[in-house]
């Protein structure tokens, strides 16, 4: 049981987001300041996702357990165009 709880806590401390997009695209995570550091800022380059193969990824470390809301902004456009 201790190992299961430790594994669950370790998973809560790292949040990884993935999005499939094209190589020329820019993907930025926009959300509340508790997760992103800025509040719903689609231009915050510190939340830019990194292209890994054909998938964009953003990893947040030491994330406290809780509920987070976020969107991925595609090419600076809230509509995803």
Helices and strands as residue ranges (DSSP letters): H 2-12, E 14-20, E 27-31, H 33-36, G 45-47, E 50-52, E 55-61, E 70-74
